[in-house]
Amino acid sequence: MVDKLGFVKTLEAVLAGVVAMSLLNFVQTYTSSRLSVAQRSPNTIINDFIDVMDLRAVVEEYDYLTLDSYFHNLFFETVYYYFEPTYFEKLTITSDHEVSWPNTSFIYHFPSGIDENSIGIISGGYEFPTKALFNWYQIPINFGESVVDEYISFETTIEDQGINNNSFRFFVKGKESLISVNSWNESPLSVNVSLTVYVPEIDSSEDCHIYYSKGGFINQTYPLLTPTKELTPVVYNIQESRTAEIIFSPDSISTSSTDYYLKYTLFSDYSDNYEDFELVNNSGITITVEDDSLKEGTSPYSTTIRGPNAVKRVIPLSSGFVELKVYGDFS
């Protein structure tokens, strides 16, 4: 316990040093000036502050708690503020033949703070009719031993109803891996399922995750996996997830690759303007999601009021870009 506490204190000291260095130029600008903070406009304060921040690291890691802490520790109650980032994640859609049916779908893993009504698909400046179904669930499992390059078979009982048995996904360290459903026995209140999964590498202390949906339109074909090991993992309680099935209606899909963007906003409050979809046909369509890992992230805790002033930054990412709006005013 002493070692752990010592490590934590050392880590806190390191982080404090990083924060101090990040803000040094900004603080010097204000302390060397004879103007007080109150004599500067909120837009000027926010602009000067975010200009010295590594915003790309913040938005890539969805680390808005750190950004929130910087603001809060520097300004205290002098300035209130609100972060509203809108992500544009790149999608590539191809088909093995020309298609004109209107509806197709895929799944996406959102970070914390997602506004479930803000999701849309955009191409060429046009936003297509879209709907997001947050009907996915996760089950953490632990194999109880370190595993390297194994196809593991096991059975488990899922205490849930209405499960789409063609929707199962398996994740190791946040990355999707192979899974196959070997058998399926459904009762009124639960499902007994036999699975085979591929584990590239994991420690005994680390959890993997099984994902599935209830309803929806996902209907995947599982690969044929040959088990190399049989284990009885510890299976934890079912949890709601931030994964959603995204359904949208492009005008048409051609055999050449077309770039689309998945748009979503964090910490906003959109009203539900989604359309209803009754039919989806994904036959022959391949949708490549550039950022397809499970996402963690941290949400701000003290940004609760939008001020009348807003500063916007566009931050490029490897898989798209982010429009970050920072609202603020004097308290």
C-alpha positions as CSV (number, residue, x, y, z in Angstrom):
1,M,0.0,0.0,0.0
2,V,2.9,2.4,0.8
3,D,4.4,1.8,-2.6
4,K,1.1,2.4,-4.3
5,L,0.6,5.6,-2.4
6,G,4.1,6.7,-3.2
7,F,3.5,6.0,-6.9
8,V,0.3,8.0,-6.9
9,K,1.9,11.0,-5.2
10,T,4.8,10.9,-7.7
11,L,2.3,10.7,-10.6
12,E,0.4,13.7,-9.2
13,A,3.6,15.7,-8.9
14,V,4.5,14.8,-12.5
15,L,1.1,15.8,-13.8
16,A,1.2,19.0,-11.8
17,G,4.5,19.8,-13.5
18,V,3.1,19.2,-16.9
19,V,0.1,21.4,-16.3
20,A,2.4,24.2,-15.0
21,M,4.6,24.0,-18.0
22,S,1.7,24.0,-20.4
23,L,0.3,27.2,-18.9
24,L,3.5,29.0,-18.2
25,N,3.5,31.2,-21.4
26,F,-0.2,32.0,-20.9
27,V,0.2,32.9,-17.2
28,Q,3.3,35.1,-18.0
29,T,1.3,37.0,-20.6
30,Y,-1.3,37.9,-18.1
31,T,0.9,38.6,-15.1
32,S,3.3,40.7,-17.1
33,S,0.5,42.8,-18.4
34,R,-1.0,45.5,-16.2
35,L,-4.4,44.6,-17.4
36,S,-6.5,42.4,-15.1
37,V,-8.4,39.5,-16.5
38,A,-11.7,41.4,-16.0
39,Q,-10.4,44.1,-18.4
40,R,-10.1,41.6,-21.3
41,S,-13.0,40.2,-23.3
42,P,-14.0,36.5,-22.7
43,N,-13.2,35.8,-26.3
44,T,-9.7,37.1,-25.9
45,I,-9.1,35.1,-22.7
46,I,-10.4,31.9,-24.3
47,N,-8.5,32.5,-27.5
48,D,-5.2,33.1,-25.7
49,F,-5.8,30.1,-23.5
50,I,-6.6,27.5,-26.1
51,D,-3.8,28.7,-28.3
52,V,-1.2,27.4,-25.8
53,M,-3.0,24.0,-25.3
54,D,-2.3,20.8,-27.1
55,L,-5.9,20.5,-28.3
56,R,-5.2,17.6,-30.7
57,A,-4.1,15.4,-27.8
58,V,-7.3,16.4,-25.9
59,V,-9.7,15.6,-28.7
60,E,-7.9,12.4,-29.8
61,E,-8.1,11.0,-26.2
62,Y,-11.5,12.6,-25.5
63,D,-9.8,14.0,-22.4
64,Y,-12.1,16.9,-21.6
65,L,-11.7,16.5,-17.9
66,T,-8.1,17.6,-18.2
67,L,-9.0,20.6,-20.3
68,D,-11.7,21.4,-17.8
69,S,-9.2,21.3,-14.9
70,Y,-6.9,23.7,-16.7
71,F,-9.6,26.2,-17.1
72,H,-11.0,25.8,-13.6
73,N,-7.6,25.9,-11.8
74,L,-6.5,29.0,-13.6
75,F,-9.7,31.1,-13.6
76,F,-11.6,29.7,-10.6
77,E,-14.9,31.6,-10.7
78,T,-13.8,34.5,-12.8
79,V,-14.8,32.9,-16.1
80,Y,-17.4,30.2,-16.8
81,Y,-17.1,28.2,-19.9
82,Y,-18.5,25.2,-21.8
83,F,-16.9,22.8,-24.3
84,E,-18.8,21.6,-27.3
85,P,-16.8,19.4,-29.6
86,T,-18.3,18.0,-32.9
87,Y,-16.4,15.1,-34.4
88,F,-16.3,14.2,-38.1
89,E,-15.0,10.7,-38.4
90,K,-14.2,9.4,-41.8
91,L,-16.1,6.5,-43.4
92,T,-15.4,4.8,-46.7
93,I,-18.2,3.0,-48.4
94,T,-17.9,0.6,-51.3
95,S,-20.1,-1.9,-52.9
96,D,-19.6,-4.9,-55.2
97,H,-22.3,-3.6,-57.5
98,E,-24.3,-0.4,-58.1
99,V,-27.1,-0.1,-55.5
100,S,-30.0,2.2,-55.2
101,W,-31.8,0.9,-52.2
102,P,-32.0,3.7,-49.6
103,N,-31.0,2.2,-46.3
104,T,-27.7,0.8,-44.9
105,S,-26.2,0.5,-41.4
106,F,-23.0,-0.1,-39.4
107,I,-22.0,0.1,-35.7
108,Y,-19.9,2.7,-34.0
109,H,-18.4,3.0,-30.5
110,F,-18.9,6.4,-29.0
111,P,-16.9,8.1,-26.2
112,S,-18.4,9.4,-22.9
113,G,-20.5,12.5,-23.2
114,I,-22.1,11.6,-26.5
115,D,-25.3,13.4,-27.3
116,E,-27.4,10.5,-28.7
117,N,-29.5,12.8,-30.8
118,S,-26.6,14.6,-32.5
119,I,-25.5,11.8,-34.9
120,G,-25.6,12.2,-38.7
121,I,-23.9,11.1,-41.9
122,I,-22.4,13.8,-44.2
123,S,-21.0,13.7,-47.7
124,G,-20.3,16.6,-50.0
125,G,-21.9,19.0,-47.5
126,Y,-25.2,17.1,-47.5
127,E,-26.5,15.4,-44.4
128,F,-28.4,12.2,-45.1
129,P,-31.5,10.9,-43.2
130,T,-30.0,9.1,-40.2
131,K,-31.1,7.2,-37.0
132,A,-28.9,5.9,-34.1
133,L,-30.1,2.8,-32.2
134,F,-28.3,2.6,-28.8
135,N,-29.4,-1.0,-28.3
136,W,-26.0,-2.5,-27.7
137,Y,-24.7,-4.2,-24.5
138,Q,-21.4,-5.3,-23.2
139,I,-20.3,-8.2,-20.9
140,P,-16.8,-8.0,-19.4
141,I,-15.1,-11.4,-19.1
142,N,-11.9,-12.6,-17.6
143,F,-10.1,-15.8,-18.5
144,G,-8.2,-16.0,-15.2
145,E,-4.8,-16.5,-16.9
146,S,-2.5,-14.8,-19.4
147,V,-3.3,-15.8,-23.0
148,V,-1.2,-15.5,-26.2
149,D,-2.4,-16.4,-29.6
150,E,-5.2,-18.8,-28.7
151,Y,-8.7,-19.6,-30.1
152,I,-10.6,-20.1,-26.9
153,S,-14.0,-21.9,-26.6
154,F,-16.3,-21.5,-23.7
155,E,-20.0,-21.5,-22.7
156,T,-21.9,-18.9,-20.9
157,T,-25.5,-18.0,-20.0
158,I,-26.7,-14.5,-20.8
159,E,-29.5,-13.3,-18.6
160,D,-31.3,-11.2,-21.2
161,Q,-34.1,-11.4,-23.7
162,G,-34.5,-10.4,-27.3
163,I,-30.8,-10.8,-28.2
164,N,-29.8,-10.7,-31.9
165,N,-27.8,-13.8,-32.2
166,N,-26.1,-12.5,-35.4
167,S,-24.8,-9.4,-33.6
168,F,-22.0,-10.8,-31.3
169,R,-18.7,-9.0,-31.3
170,F,-15.6,-9.6,-29.2
171,F,-13.0,-7.0,-28.1
172,V,-9.5,-7.5,-26.6
173,K,-7.8,-4.3,-25.3
174,G,-10.4,-2.2,-27.0
175,K,-9.8,-3.7,-30.5
176,E,-12.2,-6.0,-32.2
177,S,-11.1,-9.6,-32.6
178,L,-12.7,-12.8,-34.1
179,I,-15.7,-14.5,-32.6
180,S,-17.9,-17.4,-33.7
181,V,-21.3,-18.6,-32.2
182,N,-21.1,-22.4,-32.1
183,S,-24.5,-23.1,-30.5
184,W,-27.5,-21.2,-29.2
185,N,-30.2,-22.3,-26.8
186,E,-32.8,-19.7,-25.9
187,S,-35.2,-19.9,-22.9
188,P,-37.8,-17.3,-21.9
189,L,-35.5,-15.4,-19.7
190,S,-31.9,-16.2,-20.9
191,V,-29.7,-17.6,-23.6
192,N,-27.1,-20.3,-23.2
193,V,-24.5,-19.7,-25.9
194,S,-21.2,-21.5,-26.9
195,L,-18.6,-19.2,-28.3
196,T,-15.1,-19.4,-29.8
197,V,-13.0,-16.2,-29.7
198,Y,-9.5,-15.3,-30.8
199,V,-7.2,-13.7,-28.1
200,P,-4.0,-12.3,-29.6
201,E,-2.6,-11.5,-26.1
202,I,-3.9,-10.5,-22.7
203,D,-2.8,-10.6,-19.1
204,S,-4.7,-12.5,-16.4
205,S,-5.7,-9.2,-14.8
206,E,-7.2,-7.7,-18.0
207,D,-10.8,-8.1,-19.1
208,C,-12.1,-8.8,-22.6
209,H,-15.6,-7.7,-23.7
210,I,-18.4,-9.4,-25.5
211,Y,-20.9,-7.1,-27.3
212,Y,-24.4,-7.9,-28.6
213,S,-27.5,-6.0,-29.7
214,K,-31.2,-6.4,-29.0
215,G,-33.1,-6.1,-32.2
216,G,-31.7,-3.8,-34.9
217,F,-30.6,-4.7,-38.4
218,I,-27.1,-6.1,-37.9
219,N,-26.9,-9.6,-39.5
220,Q,-23.3,-10.7,-39.7
221,T,-21.8,-14.0,-40.8
222,Y,-19.4,-15.6,-38.3
223,P,-16.0,-17.1,-39.4
224,L,-15.4,-20.8,-38.7
225,L,-12.9,-20.9,-35.8
226,T,-11.1,-24.0,-34.6
227,P,-10.6,-23.9,-30.8
228,T,-7.0,-24.4,-29.4
229,K,-8.0,-24.1,-25.7
230,E,-11.1,-24.5,-23.6
231,L,-11.5,-22.2,-20.6
232,T,-14.2,-21.2,-18.1
233,P,-14.0,-17.4,-17.8
234,V,-15.4,-15.2,-15.1
235,V,-18.4,-13.5,-16.7
236,Y,-19.5,-10.2,-15.1
237,N,-22.9,-8.4,-15.2
238,I,-24.3,-7.1,-18.4
239,Q,-23.7,-3.3,-18.9
240,E,-25.3,-0.8,-21.2
241,S,-22.8,0.4,-23.8
242,R,-22.2,3.6,-25.8
243,T,-22.1,1.5,-29.0
244,A,-24.9,2.2,-31.5
245,E,-26.2,0.9,-34.8
246,I,-26.2,3.8,-37.3
247,I,-28.8,3.6,-40.0
248,F,-28.8,6.1,-42.9
249,S,-30.1,6.6,-46.4
250,P,-27.5,7.6,-49.0
251,D,-28.8,8.6,-52.4
252,S,-26.9,5.7,-54.0
253,I,-23.8,3.6,-53.5
254,S,-21.4,2.9,-56.4
255,T,-18.6,0.4,-56.9
256,S,-16.0,3.2,-56.5
257,S,-15.0,4.2,-52.9
258,T,-16.9,7.2,-51.6
259,D,-15.9,9.2,-48.5
260,Y,-18.5,10.0,-45.9
261,Y,-18.2,11.5,-42.4
262,L,-19.9,10.4,-39.3
263,K,-20.8,13.5,-37.3
264,Y,-21.5,13.6,-33.6
265,T,-21.3,16.1,-30.8
266,L,-20.3,15.8,-27.1
267,F,-21.9,17.6,-24.1
268,S,-24.7,19.1,-26.3
269,D,-28.5,18.9,-26.0
270,Y,-30.0,18.1,-29.4
271,S,-33.7,17.2,-29.8
272,D,-34.6,13.9,-31.4
273,N,-35.0,14.5,-35.1
274,Y,-34.3,11.0,-36.3
275,E,-36.2,9.3,-39.0
276,D,-37.8,5.8,-38.8
277,F,-36.4,3.0,-40.8
278,E,-38.2,-0.3,-41.5
279,L,-35.9,-2.0,-44.0
280,V,-32.1,-2.2,-44.2
281,N,-30.1,-4.1,-46.8
282,N,-26.3,-4.3,-46.3
283,S,-25.7,-7.0,-49.0
284,G,-22.5,-6.4,-50.9
285,I,-21.7,-3.2,-49.0
286,T,-18.5,-2.6,-47.1
287,I,-18.4,0.3,-44.7
288,T,-14.9,1.0,-43.3
289,V,-14.8,3.0,-40.1
290,E,-11.5,4.7,-39.7
291,D,-11.7,4.7,-35.9
292,D,-13.3,1.5,-34.8
293,S,-11.9,0.9,-31.3
294,L,-13.8,1.0,-28.0
295,K,-13.4,4.5,-26.6
296,E,-13.0,5.7,-23.0
297,G,-12.5,9.4,-22.5
298,T,-13.4,11.7,-19.7
299,S,-16.1,14.3,-19.5
300,P,-15.8,17.7,-17.9
301,Y,-17.4,18.1,-14.5
302,S,-17.5,21.9,-13.8
303,T,-18.6,23.2,-17.2
304,T,-22.3,23.6,-16.8
305,I,-23.2,27.0,-18.3
306,R,-22.9,28.2,-21.9
307,G,-21.8,31.8,-22.1
308,P,-22.9,34.1,-25.0
309,N,-19.4,34.2,-26.5
310,A,-17.9,31.3,-28.5
311,V,-14.5,30.6,-29.9
312,K,-14.1,27.8,-32.5
313,R,-11.1,25.8,-33.5
314,V,-10.9,23.1,-36.2
315,I,-8.5,20.4,-35.2
316,P,-7.3,17.9,-37.8
317,L,-7.2,14.2,-36.9
318,S,-5.8,11.2,-38.8
319,S,-9.4,9.9,-39.4
320,G,-11.2,13.3,-39.8
321,F,-11.4,16.5,-37.9
322,V,-13.0,18.1,-34.8
323,E,-14.8,21.4,-34.5
324,L,-14.3,22.5,-30.9
325,K,-16.5,25.4,-29.7
326,V,-15.6,27.0,-26.3
327,Y,-18.3,29.2,-24.9
328,G,-17.6,31.6,-22.0
329,D,-18.3,34.7,-20.1
330,F,-17.5,36.5,-16.9
331,S,-19.3,35.2,-13.8
